[in-house]
Amino acid sequence: MAKAHKIPIPFDCQDGECGSCLVEVTHLSRNQKYGIALTEKEKEMLRQLGKISKAEIEAAEVNDMPPRYRLACQCFVRNEDILVKFEGDQTLPAQGAHITHAAKRFTGGIEISTVDEFMGYAVKVEEDAAIHFDELAGMMEGCGNAEVAKLFRQLAGFSRLHLAEAKKRAGSIDLAAVIPPDYVWPNHATPERTEIWAADPTLSRLDGLKAALQGERRGYEFYRAVAAKTKSPEIEAMAKEFVKEEAEHVKILEAWITREEWTIKNPPSANA
């Protein structure tokens, strides 16, 4: 319903896995609340966000009663009066993106002079990231690491969404004529390609997230460098928009990593 009415609630995964669409639901009707089937996935995410109590979990499991907080992507609106409140993505940390030394290798060597050229670089970054994550997913599937394969498929999907947005911005630009060759990049690799150890068949989900984060940080630094080096005000403005988007991607991955580390340290008990 939020998407249909263009209400800006973030839906980073749309599958109850990221927690970015957390909402507070207040029932205004005097009638009995409609029963719900709270999935284990949503229950665990609400628990990690500290937005569900033991009593609410019991009420959901025993009586199918909805808790106060829900994930919008998992919440189906029934024929009842409710008030839905969204106070911002609570999975994102307040601080900005943290940049590694590895990311700083993209601060020099590339100076973009035209808008067409900039869009060619932007499309190449996202296109290469999608291909790379799909390749990694295939490697993980080949060695039986289904959990990390699923993560990389999800990251590839996000990259394709970013690619579609970049192509939309490019409009009528002939991208085939402006997409840069591999040799213009440091080490012949685009910023968001992960380090080679990401293809390790023993990789954990946490390791996969950290590899992806390193790539997103380099993407952030690349666009920031473009904005700083270009002599074109138009390219500078466009690059700054990409900087903002990459910073959000970094924050999301940082939040996922924090949540994954918390889960490892606090595994759900059998009696929870």
N, C-alpha and C positions, 0 to 999 in steps of 0.2 A: 504494500500500500504506500509506503514511504517513497519507493522508487517511482510508482505510478504518478504520484503527486509532486515529484521532484523535490522532496524534502531531503536536505543534505546530511543524511546519516551515512557514515562510511560503511561500506560492505567489502572489506579487504579479501575475505575468502568466500563469503556467502554460504558457508557450510558449518558454522558453529565452532571453528577452530582458532580464530584469532581474537575474539572478544571485543573487537573495535566498535561493534554496534550495540553495546550494552545500553539498555533503556530501563527506566523505572515505570511500572504500570500500576496505576491506581484505579480500582474498580468503583465506579460511581453508581452503578445500578443497585437497587435494593434487593434484587433477586439473588439467588445463590449463584456463585461464580461457576462458570463452565469448567468442567474437568479437562485436564490436559495430560498428555503423556510426555513428561519431561525426559528427554533422552539422556543417556549416560554422558554423551559428549557435552551437552549443554550444562548438565549438572556439574561436571568436572571443571568446565571453564568458569562457571559462576563461583565455584569453591576457590579456584585459584585467584580470582579477582576479589575475593572476600565479600561477595555479594549474596551469599545464601547461608542461612543458619542450619544447624542440625535439625531444629524443629521444622523448618521449611522443607528440608530434604525428606523428612519422615512424612510430612503432610502430602508431599508430591508422590512419594512411593506408595503410601497406604491409601490415601483418599483422592489422588490425582488432582490435588489443589495446587494452583500456580503460585510460585513465589513472588515476592515483591519486584525483584529484578529479573529481566529476561534478556535474551539475545534477540534483537529485532528480526534477524534472518531465520530464527526458529519459532517465532511467535505468530500464530495465526489468529486473525481478528474474527471474533464471532459476533452474533447478534446481541451485543451488550454494550453499555456505555462505559467507556474507559478513558482515562487521561494518561497519555504516554509522554514521558519527559526524557529528553536526551541532553546530557550536560557535557558532551565532548568525549572524544576517544580516550578512555582511561587506561588503555594499554600503552600509550605513548609517553615516554619520559619527558620532563619539562625542558631538559637541556638540549642544545643543538647537536649536530652530528660531530662525532669524535673522529678525527682523521689520523690515520696511521702513517708511519714513515713510507710504507710501500705506496700509499696513495699519492704521495708528493712527487713521484716520478713523472706524473702527468702535468706538472706545472710549467714545463718548458718544451720547446721543440715543435709545437703546433700552433700556428697563427692563422686564423680563419678570416678571410677578407670579404666574403659575400654571403648573403642570406642563403642562397642556393647551396653553397658549400657547407654552411653550418647545418642545414637540414640533412644533407647527405651524411655528415658525421653522426648526427643524432640518430638517424635511421639505422646506420651501420652498427652503432653501439647496442641498440635494443635488439636488432635482428640477430647479431652475433650472440648475444646473451641467451636468447630463446633457443637457438641451435645448440649452444654449449650445454645448457641445462638438460635439453632433450638427450643429448649424447651421454651425459653423465647418468641420466635416468636409465638409459639402455644398458650402460655398464653395470649399474647396481642390480637391475633385473637379471642380467646375465649371470651374476654371481649369487643370486638368491637373496639380496638385501632389499626386500620389498618395501620396508618402512622408509628408507632413505630414497629409494626410487620414487616413491609417491611424493616425497618432499620436493625432489628435483622436478618432477612433472608439474607440480603446483607452481614452482618458481618459473618454469618455462612458460606456463600459462600467463603469469603476471607480466613477464617480459613481452609476450605477444600483445597483451593489452596496451602496454606502453608503446610498442612498435606501431600499433594501429593509430594511437593518438599522435605519434610523431608524423606518420604518413598523412593523417588528416590535416595537421598543421602545414605540411609541405604543400598541400593543395595541388596545383598544376605543374609544380616543379618536376623536371625530368630527372628522377632520382638515379636512373641508370647512368646518367652522365656525370653525376656529382658524388656518388658514393666512393669514399677513398679506398685505395688499395691497402693491403695489410702492411706494406713496408713503412707507411707513415707513422705507425704506432710504435711506442717503445716495446722492444722485444717481439715485434710483429704481432702483438696481441691487443685487442680492444680492452678498455678499462674494466668492464664488468665480467670478463672471463676470470674464473676462480683459479687459484694456484693448482699445480698439477697433482698435489696430494689429495685433492677432492675426488680423484678417481680411485682411491684406495677402497677395495671391496669390503674392508672391515670398518668403514666409516660409520659413525653413529649419527643419529639425527642432529644432535648438538654440534658435532663436527661439521656436518653439512650446512647448518645455519651459519656457523662462523665463517666458513668458506664463502658463502653467498654474501655475508656482511662485508667481507674484505673487498669483494668486487663492487658492491654498491658504494662503499666509501671512495673507491677510486673513480667511479662514475661521477660522484659528487664533486670531487676535486678537479676532474677534467673540465666540467662545465664552469666551475668557479674560475679556473685558469683561463678559459676562453673569454669569459666576461672581463677579466682583468687585462688581457693582452690585446683584444681587438680594438681597432680604431673606429669601428662603426657603432654609433649609438643604438642602431636597430638590432644588431647582433648582440650587443651587450645586454639589451633589455630581454631578448629572447633567451639568452644563456642564463640570465638570472632567474627566469621562470623555471628552466630545467633544474637549476640549483635548488630551488624550493622543493620541487618534486622529488629530487634525489635525496634531499634531507629527510623528507617524510618516509621514503623507502628505508633509509638507514635507521630511523627511529622505530619503524615497525619491526625490522629484523632484530634490533637491540631488545625490544620488548619480548619478542618471541624467544630470544636466547635467555633472557631473564626468567621467563616462565618455564622454559625447558629445564634450566638449572634448578629452579625451585621444585619442579616435579621430581627430578632425580634425587634431590635431597629429602623430599617429603613424599615418598610414594604412598598412594592411597591404601589404607588398611582394608582388610577383608570385611571389617565390621562397620566401615564408614558409611 
